[in-house]
Amino acid sequence: MVGAFHGHAHNQRCQLDWHPMYIEGTGHTEGEGCEHIFSSSNELAQSTRHANPFHRHQSIEQHFKFWDDDKYVALSIFLQNHYREALANIRTLTAELSAIKDALNLTDTDFICFHAQECEYLDGLKQTPVKDYLSICYINVLDELDERHTHT
């Protein structure tokens, strides 16, 4: 899985396979949990830059232990809030999706087909279109011809 924020740096075809929005079971996660953990450790750089290896290791270990402890303490509230949010999303989004499906006469299978069609379309773009390929070849031949005329 590619994190939701990193996903936009990847091409569309890659996103269709690895973006959390397209991976069943990821829910509304952004997939950037590790990024949050490591970005919180950036503050260690200044204080450990000149430390000896023992004290640097000790500082890093303490930082992540405190980070773990803080997250563990907040875990029950985090789970409760996200559970409530998930229930609310299921209620509202299911109703909205049903309305859209009814209005456009779509089924769940249609969405799977749309995804497959987009993958197929993007896979087809991996090869240079014949017209573009021939144009490139033509320009290369003209460049070679010009170079030969220049040297004679």
Solvent accessible surface area in square Angstrom, and as a share of the most:
residue,aa,sasa,rsa
1,M,109,0.48
2,V,29,0.17
3,G,9,0.09
4,A,19,0.15
5,F,145,0.60
6,H,89,0.40
7,G,1,0.01
8,H,135,0.60
9,A,94,0.73
10,H,76,0.34
11,N,102,0.52
12,Q,72,0.32
13,R,48,0.18
14,C,34,0.20
15,Q,22,0.10
16,L,3,0.02
17,D,64,0.33
18,W,131,0.46
19,H,17,0.07
20,P,3,0.02
21,M,134,0.60
22,Y,79,0.30
23,I,51,0.26
24,E,176,0.79
25,G,79,0.76
26,T,30,0.17
27,G,60,0.57
28,H,137,0.61
29,T,64,0.37
30,E,61,0.27
31,G,26,0.25
32,E,9,0.04
33,G,43,0.41
34,C,90,0.54
35,E,89,0.40
36,H,98,0.44
37,I,46,0.23
38,F,124,0.51
39,S,58,0.37
40,S,36,0.23
41,S,21,0.14
42,N,105,0.54
43,E,128,0.58
44,L,25,0.13
45,A,59,0.46
46,Q,143,0.63
47,S,84,0.54
48,T,9,0.05
49,R,149,0.54
50,H,167,0.75
51,A,29,0.22
52,N,77,0.40
53,P,102,0.64
54,F,134,0.56
55,H,91,0.41
56,R,87,0.32
57,H,117,0.52
58,Q,74,0.33
59,S,38,0.24
60,I,67,0.34
61,E,105,0.47
62,Q,93,0.42
63,H,29,0.13
64,F,52,0.22
65,K,118,0.50
66,F,122,0.51
67,W,57,0.20
68,D,82,0.43
69,D,59,0.31
70,D,94,0.48
71,K,105,0.44
72,Y,168,0.64
73,V,118,0.68
74,A,46,0.36
75,L,75,0.37
76,S,80,0.52
77,I,110,0.56
78,F,104,0.43
79,L,99,0.49
80,Q,85,0.38
81,N,76,0.39
82,H,89,0.40
83,Y,140,0.53
84,R,145,0.53
85,E,89,0.40
86,A,46,0.35
87,L,72,0.36
88,A,38,0.29
89,N,39,0.20
90,I,107,0.54
91,R,158,0.58
92,T,74,0.43
93,L,79,0.39
94,T,79,0.46
95,A,63,0.49
96,E,97,0.43
97,L,81,0.40
98,S,51,0.33
99,A,61,0.47
100,I,89,0.45
101,K,42,0.18
102,D,117,0.61
103,A,85,0.66
104,L,115,0.57
105,N,134,0.69
106,L,36,0.18
107,T,77,0.45
108,D,88,0.46
109,T,86,0.50
110,D,41,0.21
111,F,73,0.31
112,I,124,0.63
113,C,58,0.35
114,F,96,0.40
115,H,58,0.26
116,A,56,0.43
117,Q,111,0.49
118,E,65,0.29
119,C,16,0.10
120,E,128,0.57
121,Y,140,0.53
122,L,31,0.16
123,D,58,0.30
124,G,53,0.51
125,L,100,0.50
126,K,146,0.62
127,Q,145,0.64
128,T,75,0.44
129,P,77,0.49
130,V,112,0.64
131,K,161,0.68
132,D,70,0.36
133,Y,123,0.47
134,L,108,0.54
135,S,55,0.36
136,I,95,0.48
137,C,47,0.28
138,Y,133,0.51
139,I,93,0.47
140,N,77,0.40
141,V,92,0.53
142,L,70,0.35
143,D,85,0.44
144,E,96,0.43
145,L,89,0.44
146,D,93,0.48
147,E,105,0.47
148,R,164,0.60
149,H,122,0.55
150,T,100,0.58
151,H,144,0.64
152,T,144,0.84
